[in-house]
Amino acid sequence: MSALICGSIAYDTIMVFPGEFKDHILPDKIHMLNVAFLVPELRREFGGCAGNIAYNLKLLGGEGAPMGTVGHDFGPYAAWIREHAVSDRYIRRLEDAFTAQAYITTDLKDNQITAFHPGAMNGSHLNRVPADGGFTIGIVSPDGRQGMLEHATQFADLGVPFLFDPGQGLPMFDGPELEDFIDKASWVTVNDYEAELLQERTGLAPGEISQRVQALVITRGGEGSIVFMDGRRLEIPAAKPECIEDPTGCGDAYRAGLLYGLMHGMDWETTARIASLMGAIKIASPGTQNHSFTPEAFRQRFQESFGYRF
């Protein structure tokens, strides 16, 4: 069993401002904003939705290949992927572009200012879902707009069930386009904010969306998640993290857990709990791909968190 993970592959440059933005932004001068923040702490992380999901799925013992477009500066990330035995077969390098880059500045109150350069990600449609890849499941996660549209259609045409995860890419699509994604997908997953935006744009309530797919999953951070399926509403508790270090990438870790459960035919009560624990493990580590565990250690912690083994 293997998953094709369509989505962004990006560098995250994360900076921490040792103060609060509000102390340096004058409300009456917002129309002529000109500020600079001294950021003595900086780190560069490997990120992007496809990269993060593939990394987390590998930790669980699952097989998944990220599919995305990257730039001429991809060398360090390529070495990282090889080091962690993640497939790079479906990663296409565009020599006339930079790899997608996110520049994130966070203050001491966890407020964030982010600038995102899509770079090579805008060419994601140059990749096609392979007909001969042997994939049993797929995911369409945030990526270039045209790529997301085409990859969803390609999965559907090939009869490969896929998870639609619009994430921060959701605002790129109007109501009819989102409905088309839903009708092609087998499952849909969004966070609580995205769920409201999805309902606003499509006019479909969560229960109505769940009638058009096998399941709709809505994450709610520390309040757990909800799975709508077969006319039922399952309340899934959040796993308790060891500490709260960095929420960046928790959603991607959660989605890797969903893929793992779906690939192994697990029930939704277990699948969503695996996903919940993945998010809890990730939030205790800075960056999106710096946490690590063995599959057996994960099963042991799952038992400690939920009282049974899978």
Buried (B, 14 or more C-beta within 10 A) or exposed (E): BBBBBBBBBBBBBBBBBEEEBEEEEEEEEEEEEEEEBEBEEEEEBBBBBBBBBBBBBBBBEBBBBBBBBBBBBBEEBBEBBEEBEBBBEBBBBBEEBBBBBBBBBBBEEEEEBEEBBBBBBBBBBBBEBBEEBEBBBBBBBBBBBBBBBBBBBBBBEBEBBBBBBBBBBBEBBEEEBBBBBBEBBBBBBBBEEBBEBBBEBBEBEBEBBBBEBBBBBBBBBEEBBBBBBEEEEBEBEBBEBEEEBBEBBBBBBBBBBBBBBBBBEBEBBBBBBBBBBBBBBBBEBBBBBBBEBEEEEBBEBBEEBBEEEB
